[in-house]
Amino acid sequence: MNEAVNLKGEKLIVLTEAEYQTIVEDAGDAALAEQAIIENEGAPSMPSELVLASLNGELHPLAAWRKSVGLTQAELAAKAGVRAASVSDIESRKIDPRLSTLRALAKALKLGIEDIVD
């Protein structure tokens, strides 16, 4: 980036095409991010350490989301209308839950089923 002055003495900024393209791409990325924020307002979010724990298999996705929203297993179970033991068994990977259980848990967390399965 360089500076120049026009005939009126006004400062101008001179960019290379690559610098200009970077600015345009960054503006597009910012617009996409802003749109995503607007579209997902009120949706739960997950701290990066829980994302990583879920991705590397240390934490079941259901447990990661439950912890992200600050619920205990018992609280999530009550909200979803399932047994607390079911939540525990799913999170510890002891059982493969029924679709109806997954639907209830996902709904209680305001997520899609795909968000809470391995």
VEXTI-943543 format. One line per field, with one value per atom (N, C-alpha, C, O, CB): residue number from 1; x negated, y, z negated. Coordinates in steps of 0.02 Angstrom, whole numbers, plus 50000, padded with zeros to 5 digits. Each point is the difference from the previous one (the first is absolute). Glycine has a CB too. Example, Ala and Ser with C-alpha at 12.3 -4.5 7.8 and 13.67 -1.06 7.14 Angstrom:
BEGIN
kolpa <- c(1,1,1,1,1,2,2,2,2,2)
east <- c(49340,50045,49955,49948,50147,49923,49958,50039,49975,49966)
north <- c(49716,50059,50060,49999,49942,50112,50059,50055,50055,49913)
up <- c(49610,50000,50000,49967,49971,50098,49997,49963,49992,50116)
REM end
This chain:
BEGIN
kolpa <- c(1,1,1,1,1,2,2,2,2,2,3,3,3,3,3,4,4,4,4,4,5,5,5,5,5,6,6,6,6,6,7,7,7,7,7,8,8,8,8,8,9,9,9,9,9,10,10,10,10,10,11,11,11,11,11,12,12,12,12,12,13,13,13,13,13,14,14,14,14,14,15,15,15,15,15,16,16,16,16,16,17,17,17,17,17,18,18,18,18,18,19,19,19,19,19,20,20,20,20,20,21,21,21,21,21,22,22,22,22,22,23,23,23,23,23,24,24,24,24,24,25,25,25,25,25,26,26,26,26,26,27,27,27,27,27,28,28,28,28,28,29,29,29,29,29,30,30,30,30,30,31,31,31,31,31,32,32,32,32,32,33,33,33,33,33,34,34,34,34,34,35,35,35,35,35,36,36,36,36,36,37,37,37,37,37,38,38,38,38,38,39,39,39,39,39,40,40,40,40,40,41,41,41,41,41,42,42,42,42,42,43,43,43,43,43,44,44,44,44,44,45,45,45,45,45,46,46,46,46,46,47,47,47,47,47,48,48,48,48,48,49,49,49,49,49,50,50,50,50,50,51,51,51,51,51,52,52,52,52,52,53,53,53,53,53,54,54,54,54,54,55,55,55,55,55,56,56,56,56,56,57,57,57,57,57,58,58,58,58,58,59,59,59,59,59,60,60,60,60,60,61,61,61,61,61,62,62,62,62,62,63,63,63,63,63,64,64,64,64,64,65,65,65,65,65,66,66,66,66,66,67,67,67,67,67,68,68,68,68,68,69,69,69,69,69,70,70,70,70,70,71,71,71,71,71,72,72,72,72,72,73,73,73,73,73,74,74,74,74,74,75,75,75,75,75,76,76,76,76,76,77,77,77,77,77,78,78,78,78,78,79,79,79,79,79,80,80,80,80,80,81,81,81,81,81,82,82,82,82,82,83,83,83,83,83,84,84,84,84,84,85,85,85,85,85,86,86,86,86,86,87,87,87,87,87,88,88,88,88,88,89,89,89,89,89,90,90,90,90,90,91,91,91,91,91,92,92,92,92,92,93,93,93,93,93,94,94,94,94,94,95,95,95,95,95,96,96,96,96,96,97,97,97,97,97,98,98,98,98,98,99,99,99,99,99,100,100,100,100,100,101,101,101,101,101,102,102,102,102,102,103,103,103,103,103,104,104,104,104,104,105,105,105,105,105,106,106,106,106,106,107,107,107,107,107,108,108,108,108,108,109,109,109,109,109,110,110,110,110,110,111,111,111,111,111,112,112,112,112,112,113,113,113,113,113,114,114,114,114,114,115,115,115,115,115,116,116,116,116,116,117,117,117,117,117,118,118,118,118,118)
east <- c(49957,50043,49955,49952,50142,49923,49962,50048,50060,49852,50060,50039,49982,49943,50064,50041,49988,50043,50041,49933,50017,50039,50028,49964,49965,50135,50028,49987,49967,50122,49936,49987,50030,49977,50020,50053,50031,49964,50017,50092,49840,49963,50030,49978,49986,50086,50032,49958,49974,50140,49881,49962,50039,50060,49885,50019,50028,49961,49942,50094,49997,49968,49996,50051,49992,49899,49991,49987,49955,49998,50088,49995,49980,50015,50072,49878,49990,50065,50044,49832,50130,50061,50009,50056,49933,49955,50004,50024,50041,49866,50070,50023,50074,50037,49848,50136,50071,50043,50051,49916,50011,50038,50006,50051,49910,49985,50001,50053,50036,49842,50125,50049,50071,50044,49874,50093,50066,50019,50057,49925,49972,50014,50015,50046,49881,50034,50012,50068,50035,49842,50143,50066,50055,50051,49903,50036,50049,50004,50055,49923,49964,50000,50036,50038,49854,50096,50032,50076,50038,49859,50125,50072,50031,50055,49927,49983,50026,50004,50048,49903,49998,50000,50057,50034,49842,50135,50054,50068,50044,49886,50079,50062,50011,50057,49932,49959,50005,50020,50041,49873,50059,50018,50074,50035,49847,50141,50071,50045,50050,49918,50015,50041,50001,50049,49926,49972,49995,50008,49978,49948,50105,50010,50040,50052,49944,49978,50032,49980,50017,50077,49871,49977,49942,49960,50076,49959,49945,49933,49995,50082,49872,49932,49957,50018,49995,49931,49958,49930,49970,50098,49904,49931,49952,50012,50018,49915,49953,49972,49989,49982,50019,49972,50048,49979,49954,50132,50050,50006,50011,50051,49931,50000,49943,50010,50041,49890,49941,50008,49984,49946,50096,50010,50050,49993,49982,50076,50049,49970,50011,50081,49872,49970,49949,49994,50026,49942,49948,50027,49961,49952,50152,50030,49997,50024,49948,49998,49997,50068,50012,49870,50161,50065,50053,49993,49955,50106,50056,50029,50004,50022,49995,50030,50059,50008,49956,50076,50056,49974,50027,50041,49880,49971,49971,50007,49968,49992,49970,50054,49993,49913,50148,50054,50035,50017,49999,49995,50033,49959,50027,50023,49884,49957,49998,49995,49936,50072,49999,50058,49993,49949,50116,50059,50009,50047,50006,49901,50000,50051,50024,49936,50056,50048,49965,49950,50139,49938,49977,50036,50047,49932,49999,50035,50072,50045,49847,50119,50068,50044,50058,49897,50017,50039,50018,50056,49886,50009,50014,50053,50046,49837,50110,50048,50070,50047,49863,50097,50066,50029,50059,49907,49991,50022,50021,50047,49875,50045,50015,50053,50027,49857,50132,50049,49973,50037,50051,49847,49970,49968,49996,49982,50000,49969,49929,49965,50106,49908,49931,49950,49946,50094,49977,49956,49989,49946,50093,50011,49993,49948,49958,50162,49884,49951,49930,49954,50133,49906,49935,49974,49942,50089,50013,49980,49981,49954,50121,49961,49983,49932,49957,50166,49868,49938,49939,49944,50122,49945,49944,49994,49959,50057,50026,49999,50017,49978,49937,50125,50022,50058,50008,49954,50078,50058,50002,49973,50090,49972,50019,50073,50044,49872,50098,50069,50049,49981,49970,50111,50054,50005,49980,50082,49964,50009,50045,49987,49998,50066,50045,49964,50014,50082,49857,49961,49954,49994,50010,49964,49956,50040,49977,49949,50133,50043,50016,49996,50053,49969,50019,49940,50007,50080,49855,49940,49979,49983,49980,50039,49981,50048,49979,49973,50112,50050,49988,50006,50077,49902,49988,49939,49997,50054,49901,49939,50006,49953,49981,50122,50011,49948,49971,50079,49939,49951,50032,50057,49849,50057,50020,49972,49950,50055,50026,49975,49928,49960,50156,49866,49931,49949,49941,50104,49975,49954,49982,49948,50099,49994,49989,49981,49997,50083,49908,49979,49927,49972,50145,49853,49929,49993,49945,50035)
north <- c(49942,50058,50061,50005,49934,50107,50062,50059,49994,49949,50114,50062,50043,49998,49998,50042,50047,50061,50000,49908,50145,50061,50019,49998,50041,49979,50022,50074,50032,49879,50117,50070,50048,50058,49910,50011,50042,49995,50034,49952,49971,49991,49949,49993,50123,49848,49949,49936,49980,50070,49918,49938,49944,49994,50045,49920,49941,49939,50005,50061,49878,49937,49958,49991,50014,49971,49959,49929,49987,50111,49856,49930,49958,50017,49999,49930,49952,49963,50002,49986,49977,49962,49946,49987,50036,49946,49948,50029,49968,49969,50122,50032,50016,49991,50057,49977,50016,49937,50001,50096,49848,49938,49973,49974,50001,50033,49979,50039,49972,49997,50096,50042,49979,49996,50100,49892,49979,49933,49991,50072,49889,49935,50006,49968,49978,50094,50010,50030,49981,50033,50034,50031,49949,49999,50112,49845,49947,49952,49979,50032,49970,49955,50032,49966,49984,50114,50035,50002,49992,50078,49940,50002,49931,49995,50097,49855,49932,49985,49970,49993,50057,49988,50038,49973,50010,50079,50040,49968,49998,50106,49872,49967,49937,49986,50061,49915,49939,50016,49965,49979,50110,50021,50018,49981,50061,49995,50020,49938,49994,50117,49844,49941,49952,49963,50048,49989,49952,50033,49973,49959,50126,50035,49956,49973,50138,49882,49959,49928,49962,50115,49902,49931,49990,50046,49944,49952,49989,49999,49983,49951,50085,49997,49959,49991,50122,49864,49956,50029,50019,49881,50102,50024,49954,49940,50109,49978,49963,49938,49949,50158,49896,49942,49941,49942,50134,49938,49947,49974,49940,50110,49995,49978,49951,49946,50164,49909,49957,49933,49947,50155,49899,49938,49955,49939,50121,49969,49962,49972,49942,50129,49971,49978,49945,49955,50159,49888,49949,49938,49955,50136,49908,49941,49996,49952,49993,50105,49999,50012,49979,50061,49995,50019,49986,50020,50069,49878,49988,50068,50045,49841,50122,50065,50022,50059,49914,49979,50018,50031,50050,49857,50065,50027,50069,50045,49839,50125,50065,50053,50055,49888,50042,50049,50012,50057,49908,49982,50007,50046,50045,49840,50104,50042,50071,50048,49852,50108,50067,50043,50060,49891,50017,50038,50000,50030,49942,49995,50003,49955,50017,50097,49830,49955,49938,49977,50064,49933,49935,49946,50015,50031,49892,49945,49996,49990,49948,50070,49995,50057,49990,49955,50115,50057,49990,50014,50061,49902,49988,49945,50006,50029,49912,49945,50025,49983,49937,50120,50026,50044,49997,49999,50046,50045,49961,50020,50068,49856,49959,49947,49970,50049,49970,49948,49930,49954,50124,49914,49933,49986,50044,49965,49929,49983,50027,50001,49895,50126,50025,49945,50014,50066,49857,49945,49993,49979,49962,50076,49997,50051,49985,49976,50099,50052,49976,50006,50085,49883,49976,49944,50000,50031,49922,49943,50022,49973,49953,50123,50026,50034,49988,50027,50029,50038,49955,50016,50080,49849,49954,49947,49954,50065,49988,49955,49928,49953,50121,49916,49933,49975,49940,50083,50024,49980,50042,50055,49911,50007,50038,50018,49957,49983,50124,50020,49992,49999,50080,49917,50000,50068,50051,49861,50090,50063,50047,50061,49879,50035,50042,50034,50057,49868,50039,50028,50056,50053,49836,50097,50051,50062,50056,49853,50081,50057,50043,50061,49873,50033,50036,50038,50057,49856,50055,50033,50059,50053,49838,50098,50054,50059,50058,49858,50069,50054,50038,50061,49872,50031,50033,50046,50051,49850,50082,50040,50051,50039,49865,50096,50043,49987,50046,50041,49849,49978,49950,49978,50041,49964,49945,49935,50000,50077,49868,49935,49990,49973,49980,50068,49991,50033,49982,50011,50056,50036,49960,50013,50093,49845,49966,49927,49964,50115,49898,49931,49996,50047,49922,49973,49988,49994,49990,49954)
up <- c(50000,50000,50000,49962,49977,50104,50006,49996,50011,50059,49913,49999,50059,50024,49851,50149,50054,49985,49954,50131,49953,49992,50069,50049,49851,50102,50064,50010,49959,50033,50063,50017,49949,49995,50125,49843,49949,49933,49952,50105,49940,49938,49953,49943,50068,50012,49959,50002,50052,49972,49917,49997,50032,49992,49902,50144,50031,49975,49982,50120,49897,49982,50064,50034,49845,50136,50060,49977,49960,50107,49958,49982,50060,50057,49853,50077,50053,50010,49957,50016,50083,50012,49947,49978,50145,49856,49949,49934,49965,50091,49925,49938,50004,49952,50029,50077,50010,49995,49967,50107,49959,49998,49928,49981,50135,49845,49930,49961,49960,50047,50004,49966,50020,49958,50039,50067,50024,49970,49978,50130,49890,49971,49926,49974,50111,49880,49928,49987,49953,50029,50060,49993,50012,49965,50071,50013,50013,49942,49981,50141,49850,49943,49940,49965,50075,49950,49944,50010,49952,50032,50078,50015,49988,49973,50111,49937,49988,49926,49977,50132,49853,49928,49967,49957,50045,50018,49972,50016,49956,50055,50050,50019,49959,49979,50137,49873,49960,49928,49970,50102,49902,49931,49997,49953,50028,50069,50002,50006,49965,50087,49994,50012,49941,49990,50130,49840,49945,49932,49949,50122,49928,49937,49952,50017,50041,49882,49949,50001,49955,50052,50045,50004,49951,49990,50131,49850,49953,50036,50059,49867,50038,50027,49952,49942,50117,49966,49960,49995,50050,49986,49903,49992,50037,50006,49882,50135,50041,49966,50032,50022,49880,49966,50001,50002,49925,50071,50005,50071,50011,49893,50145,50070,50011,50028,50009,49941,50010,49964,50028,49983,49928,49962,50036,50000,49893,50137,50037,50065,50017,49933,50085,50064,49991,50043,50000,49903,49991,49962,49984,50018,49983,49970,49925,49971,50132,49865,49926,49968,49944,50064,50028,49972,50054,50057,49867,50055,50046,50020,49958,49990,50115,50021,49956,49987,50128,49862,49956,49936,49977,50071,49923,49939,50012,49958,50002,50097,50016,50005,49972,50088,49975,50007,49933,49983,50136,49844,49934,49956,49967,50043,49988,49959,50026,49961,50010,50094,50030,49978,49991,50106,49894,49979,49924,49974,50135,49856,49927,49965,49946,50068,50017,49969,49972,50027,50052,49868,49975,50040,50038,49844,50111,50034,49977,50041,49969,49926,49974,50027,50017,49878,50108,50026,50074,50020,49897,50122,50071,50007,50040,49991,49930,50003,49985,50036,49930,49982,49981,50055,50016,49863,50150,50053,50062,50036,49921,50056,50060,49986,50047,49991,49899,49983,50008,50018,50017,49950,50003,49932,49957,50168,49866,49936,49997,50051,49941,49949,49991,50016,50026,49887,50071,50015,50075,50022,49874,50144,50072,50024,50043,49968,49962,50019,49981,50040,49944,49957,49977,50045,50019,49864,50134,50041,50071,50030,49902,50095,50066,49999,50042,49985,49923,49996,49987,50022,49935,50009,49987,50054,49996,49882,50174,50058,49982,50034,50017,49897,49980,50043,50009,49875,50141,50041,50063,50004,49892,50154,50059,49990,50000,50077,49913,49983,50058,50059,49859,50063,50050,50032,49971,49964,50125,50036,49960,49999,50110,49860,49961,49942,49983,50049,49937,49946,50026,49971,49967,50119,50030,50019,49990,50053,49985,50018,49938,50002,50094,49851,49939,49971,49978,49998,50024,49973,50044,49975,49975,50116,50046,49993,49999,50081,49915,49992,49935,49999,50068,49880,49935,50003,49965,49978,50099,50008,50056,50012,49943,50082,50058,50054,50028,49898,50087,50050,50047,49989,49930,50133,50043,49973,49963,50136,49918,49977,50021,49961,50047,50052,50024,49957,50002,50111,49847,49956,49938,49968,50073,49940,49936,50006,49950,50002,50110,50008,50020,50028,50005,49951,50019,50075,50025,49866)
REM end
